[in-house]
Amino acid sequence: MIMNFRYLFLSLLFVSVSAFAQQSERVYVSSDRDWYAAGETVFLSAFCVDMDADAAAFSPVSAVAYVELASKSGRVAGTKVSLIEGRGAGMLTLPRSLPTGNYSLRAYTSLGKEKVPESKVISIFNTLSTARVADGVVYGELPESLSVPSTAKLSVERTGERVLLTAPEDCNVSVSVFRKEPFPSYNNWGIKGVLRSPAGPGAKREVPEYDGEILTLRFTDAEGAPLDAEGASVFVAHPGNVEDIYASSLGRDGLARFYTDNLFGHGDLVVALDASALPFNVEVVDPFVGVVPDSIPPLLLNPSFAEPLSALNVRMQLTSAFDADTLYTHLPTRSLAFLPDECVRYNLDDYTRFATFQEVFVEFLSDIRIRGREENLQLQVRCRERTKGTLSFRDEPSLILLDGVPVLQHRLITQLDPTLVTRVDVYPRICALGGSVYSGIANFITFKGDMGGLRFGDNVKILEYDGPAFPVSFGPTHDDRYPDVRETLLWHPLVELKAGEPYSLPLFDTDEDLVLVVEGLSRSGAPIYFKLESL
């Protein structure tokens, strides 16, 4: 039965990949503004468009977009954005070492890597250094043609302490409110320009990423050659999140691919290889194209920028020092649950504390038993039969986790100090992971989430990994005790405007001029760019 299911799954996967093999996607990313100080965070809103549709429409295929910030010398920073039905949001932290100049901001999916269009230009000012982009800065007066006019008809009405924004038809947009500064915008024509502009050369088209990033790891031996362990099982996990566990098998080329549901945020990635081919090295294969822009307009500097740049520098440092990220509201993300619904939870503090896990299993944790000794020791989870519904131990292996990380050598769990573990979650259901079937799952959860200081074997490596940034929005601080020093005062990357229905924005208590920018796409496929210079 399991083999028939696998054949059916592979057949459906082949049909799905073939159906989307020729589909083309383009991605535009709007940002909370067009200029930043080096070290600030760029907030992003992604619009993934199906270029094969009769009218511009969001693509439901890809679940991740790749964003690159580049100078004429190549990529200087990058991030990933999770997509749901063609829309997503994220952020990009600018390195403090970036020299002053203009940079190209581009985005694409695995279906759009062949030709990556220009997206927009952002200006970066390094307020702590005199470094300049080579041949990328000029001095002079600012021509009027650099301002970008609105291309959408939205109405704005002030009522009491609110601002009402109304669209004539349904729209999906990003909304930003920021302080008005004299820095120019460089003909950023928004999503309209991405849809109509010619695309530059990119990389080879890849398999569609339906549920999230296809994470690829490269395994090599001590000589740097592909690791000779074809077919060996490989696991990856984010410590602390039991849902972020994936399995694959090693190919002849030394590559292992994991079809993830997007591993969010920056952190450690634990890689476990179930093979005797040691020692080995492993690295994450870079998914970015690394397109070098053909041209970027030079940044115009003017003596009138001196005071605004000084204020920008102060705001940047204060925002960083006072943890402005505590004001963020996290937006929904896609989630495909891996664990079964049925869970038996053992809170170890509810029982007598024993010195070893062997005693724990015997005395009260009866859903787990030990079989074998020393190197051959295995933990088995009592599992529910599919037909009878009764619980019994089976011959198939069980999946044993420690803080969500697979432990392939079960004897390591028996060597763990039980006083470091707060609870054990037992899932008494047969489950499949990466082509393998397991008789139940047991997850041992420590108090500190640090895996109890367990020393893994040489088959386990820990890598630094950057997944898609968590999507966030933010608005007023609602705290009159402290001045609001942020440059961007409101940002919402995923706003759905309904035709004729007002969208409410707060009025900000400030004497400074504020700018409102709305970007996106209407239901009819019309590009939207709306800018109000004095909110």
N, C-alpha and C positions, 0 to 999 in steps of 0.2 A: 504493500500500500504506500509506504514511504517513497519507494523508488518510483512508482507511477506518478506520485505528486511532484517529484523532482523533475521528471521528464515533462510533465505538463507545465511546470513553472518555467523551465528553460525554453519550451516552445513559445509560451506567451511572451517571454523576455525578448526572444529573437524577433517575433512579429512587431513588438513595441519599438525596438531599436530600429528596425527596418522602416517603420512608418515615419519616424522622426529623423531618419538619416539625412534627408535633404532639407529639413526645416532650418530656417535662418532666424536668428535672434539678434537684436541690437539692444544695448543697455545705455540709458542715460542716467547720470547721477546728479541730482541737485544737491547743493550744500547750504548750510545756514547763512553763509555770506561768501563774498568773492575774495576776501583778503584776511590774512592771519599773521600773528607773530609766531616765529619759530618756537616750538614747544607747546603750542595750543592744540586743541582737538578740533578736527573738522567733522561736523555732523552731516551724515549723508542720507539721502533718500534715493532708492533705486527704482527705475522704471524699465522693466524688461518687455520689449515689444516684439510681437510676431511679425516679421517682415513679409511673410507670405500671405497674410490676411488682406482682404480687399480694402479695408480701412484699418488705420492704426489701432491695434488692440493688444492688450497685455497677453503675454504668453504663459500658459499654465504648465509648461514643460520643466524648465530648469528650476532647481531649488537653491542654487547658490550662484552669486556673481562675484567676479574678481575685479578689484579696483586698484589701479596703479597711478601713482603720482610720479611724474618723470620730468627731468630736465633734458636738454639736448644731448647729455651724456648717457641717458638711460634712466632706469627706475631708481628712485631714491626712497620710496616707501610704498607700502601696499597693505591692503586689508581685504577681507571677504565679507560679503553681505548675504544673509539668508533671505531667500525669496519664497513667497507664498502667492500663487496665482499671479506672478509677474510683478509683485511689489515687495519691497523690503527696505530695511533701514539698518544703519550701522554707524561706525565712527572710525576715524583715522587720526592717530596721534602723530603730530609732526615732530621729527627729531629736532632737538635744540640746536644741532650743528648745521642745519640747512642754511646756506648763504642766501642773502637777499636777492630776489628775482622772481620772475614769472615761471609757473610750472603747468604742465599739462595734466589734467585729470581725466582718465579714461576708465571704462568698465566694459566687461564682456562676460559671456557664459561659455561653457564648453562647446556649445553649438555656434558660437560667434567668434571663435579664436582665429579662424582663417583670415578674416578681415575685421580689424578693430577700428571703428570710426573715432574721429576727434570728439571729445565731449565738451570740456570747458577749460578755461584758463583761470587759475587762481594766483593771487599775488601773496608772497611770503616775505615778511620783513624780519630780519634777524636783529632784534633790538639790543642784543648783548654782544654783538660782534660787528666788525666792519667788513666781513666777508661778503663778496658779491659773486653772482653767477658770471662766469667768463663771457664777456661780450653780451651780457643780458640786462644791463642797466644803462639808461640814458637820462640826461638831465634836461629839463626844459619846461615850457608851459603846457598845460593839459588842454588838448583840443576838445571842443564840445561833442564831437562825433563819438567819443568813447562811452557816452552814456547809452544805456540800452532801453529803448522804449517798450511800453507794455503792448502786448499783442492780444490780450483777452479783455472782454467787457465784463468786469465784475463790479458790483456796487458796494460801497462802504458807507455805513451809517453809524453815527455816534449817538448812543442813548444812555444817559446816566454814567455809570462806571464801566460800560461795555462798548465794544465795537462790533457791529454786525456786518458780516461778509456774506454776500449773496451772489450765486451764480445763476445764469439763465438756463443751464442744463446740468445734468449730473456730471460730476468731475471727480477725479482721484488725484490729489495734489499733496504737496508739502507746503507748510506755512512757516514763515520765519519773521521775527521782529528783532531788529538790531539797531545799535546806535549809528547815526549818520556820521560818516567820516568823508574827508575829501579824496580818498583813494579811488581811482577809477576802476571800472569794469571793462574788460577787453572783448567787446562784441560777443558776449556769451548769449547766443540765441536760443539756449535751452534745448528742450527735447525736439523742437522743430529742426534745429540744425543737425542733430544726430540722425534724424530720420531721412534727411535730404542730402547730407554731406557724403562725399565719396569716402570709402573705407580704405585704410592703409593696409599693408601686408602684416600678417600675423603669424600664427602657428597652425599646425595640422588640426583639423576638426577632430573632436574626441567624442566618446560615448556620452549621451545625455545623462545629466545628473538629476534624476527624478526626485529623489528624497533628500539629497544633501551631497556634500563633497565626496567624491571618490578619492579617498586618501590612499596614496601609493607610497610604500616603503621599499627602499632598496637595501638588500642584504649582500654583504661582501665578506670574503674570507680575509685572512691576515695579509694576503698578497694583493688585495684590491679586486680580485676576480669575483664574478657572481657566485654566491654561496651554493655549494653542491648539496642541496637538501630538498630537491624537488618533491612536492607533495606534503611537506611537513606543515603541521598546523601552526598558525600564528594568531595571537590574540593581541588586541590593543584595548586600552581602557583609560578613562579619566578617573583618577582616584577620587572617591567620595560620591560619585554619581553612578549608581548601579545600572542605570539605563544606557550609559555611554560605554558599552562593551560590544566589541565586534570581533569576528573571527574570519580568517581566510586561510589559504594554503599558498605555500611558496612555489613560484613558477620556475621553470628551467632558467629563465633570465635573471633569477635572483630577486624578482619583484613580487610583492604581495599587495593586492588591492582590496580595500575595505569600502563597502557601500554604506556610508554612514548616513545618519539623520542630522548631520551637522554637529560637530563638537564645538560648543560655543566657548568663547573667551580664550584668555592666555593662561597656560598652565603646563603641568607635566603630562606626558603621554607615556604610559607604561606599556612596553612591548615584551611579550613572552613568546619564545620560540620552543615548540615541543619537538625538539630534535637533539641528536647527539653531535651535530656538526658544529663543534666549538673549537677555537673561539670564532666570533663573528663580529662584524660592525653593521650598524643599521643607521639609515638617515631618511628623512622625509624628502620625497621628490618634489621639487619646486613646481607648483601648478601655474605660476604666472608666466605670461608670454614674454614680457620684457620689451615691449615695443618702444623704439626710439622715435620721438616726434620729428617730423620733417622740419617744422619750424615753430617757434614760439615767439610771440611779439615781445620786444624788450619792455622791461618795467620802467615807467616814467617816474622819476623822482623830482620833487619840487621843494623849494625851501619852506613852503607852507605846511609841509608834512611834519616838521620838527616837533611841534607841540602835540599834535594828535598821536605821533609815534611814541612820544614819551608817556602819554597817558595810556596807550595800548600796552606798553611794557609793564607799567604798574598794575594794570588790570589783569594781565596774564599771570604775573607772579602772585597776586593776591588770590585769584581764582584757584590757582594750584595749591596755595598754602591753606586755604580755608575749606578744602574738600567740597567743591561745587558739585561733585558727582553724587552727593547725598540728596540733591534736589531732583534727580532723575526719576522718571516713572518708566518702569520696564514694560514694554509692549509684548503682546502674545508672540510665541514662536511655535513652529511646527513640532509635533511630538508624536513619535511612533513607539508605543510602549513595547518593550521586549519582554518584560517579566509577566508571568501569569497573574491572574487576579487573585487566586487563592494563596494566602500567606499565613503561616503559623509563626507568631513572634514570641521569642523567649527573651524577656528582660532579666538578665542574669542577677540583678540586685534583688529580684523577687524570690530568689532561691539561696540556699546555702552556698557560700563561696568556697570552691575547692581549689587545690593547688595546681592541678593539671587538667587538661581537657579530656584525658582518658577517663578521669573520675566524673567530669561533667556529663559525658555521653552516657555513662553507665547509670548515674544517679537520677537524672531527670530529663536530659535531652535525648529522648528515646527515638526521635525521628532521624537520628544520624547514628551510624554504627561504623566501627573500624574493622577492616579486613586486611590481612597480610601484615608484614612486619618490615621495619626499616625502609630500605629503598622501594620496596614493593607495597608499602602501606597505602591503602586507599580508604577514603571516606565515602560511604554510600548513604544516600538520602532515601527515606521511605517514600514511595511514590504511589499516586492513586492510579489504579487500573482504569483504562478508558471504558471498558465494557461493564465490569462489575462495580466499579466505584469504590472498591476496597483499597486499603493501603497495604503495600508490601514492598520489600526490598527486591531490586532487580539486578541483573548481571551487568547491564550497561553502566558506563561510568556516570558519575554525578559531577555537576559543575560547582566547584568550590571557589568562593570569592572572599577576599579580605578588603573591606572598605570599597567594594565594587571592582577590585582588581583580581583577575584569575590567578589562582595558586595551583600550578600544575603538579607540584610535588606536595602531596597532601600531608606528608609527615611534618612539614613546616608548621601546619596548624596545630598539631599535637604538641609542638615545642613552644607554642605561644603562651604567654602568661595570661590566664583567664581574667585576672583582675584588671587588665587593660581593655577588656572587651565589655561594652555596655549591653549589647544584645546580639542575638542570632536570629536572622530571618530565614525561614525554611519555606521553599516553594515546592510543594509535593506534586508537581505536574511534569509530564514529559515535555521537553522543549527542544527546539532545533536552533542551532547557531552556527552559521558559516558552513552549512553542509553536514554538520555532525549532530547527532541526537543524544540528549542527556536525560538521565533519569533523575529529575529533580535538581534544584539549586539550593545551596546554602550560602548565605552572605554573613560573614562575621564582621561586626561593626565596632570599631574602637571608640573610646571616649573622645580622643583628640583627632580622629580621622587621619592619623599618620601611619596606619598599618602596623601599629604597635612596635615600630622600630625593627620590624622583621628583616632579616638579611636574606634576600633572595639569592638564588643560584646564578651562575654565569649565563644562564639562558634567558635572563631578564635584563632589559636595558630601559633606562628612563631618558626620554627626549624632551626638549623644550618645543612646545607647539603653540601656534596661533590659529585658532579657529575663527569663524565669523563672530564679529562683535555683537553683543546683545543690543537689540533695538531699543532705543529710549526716546522719550520726549521730556520736555520741561517747560515751565512757565514762571510766573512771579514767585518770589521767595516767601511772601506772606509773613515776613519778620521785620517789623519796623525798628528793631533795636540796632540793626546793622545796615549800612548802605549797600545797595546792589551794585557790585563792581563788574559784573559780567558784561562782555561785549555783545553777546547774543542773549536777549532777554526772554525770548519764547521760541521754541522749536517743536513742531509736530510734523514728523515725516510721512505719516499715513493718515491723511484726512480725506473723508468722502463727503463731498458737498452734494446735497440734493437740490434739484432744480427748484428755485424760488424759496427754499427754506434757509433762513439766516444761520450762519455759523458764528458763534459768539466768541469774541476775544476780549481779554481784559484791557482796560486802560491803565497805563503805567504812570505812577506818581513821579514824574521827572520833568525838569525844565528843558532837557535836551531834546533835539529832534530825533525821531525814530523813523525807521524805514520798514515797511511791510512788503514782503515778496512772496508771491504764490506761484508755484510751478507745477505742471502736471499735464494730464491728458483728459479730455472730455469723453463721454460715452460714445459720441459720434466719431471720435478719433482726431479731434482738433487739438493741436498743441496749445498749451496755456502758459503764458508768462504775464504776470500782473505785478506792477511795482508802484507803491504809493510812497512818495518821497518824504512826506511829513504826516505821520500817523496821529 
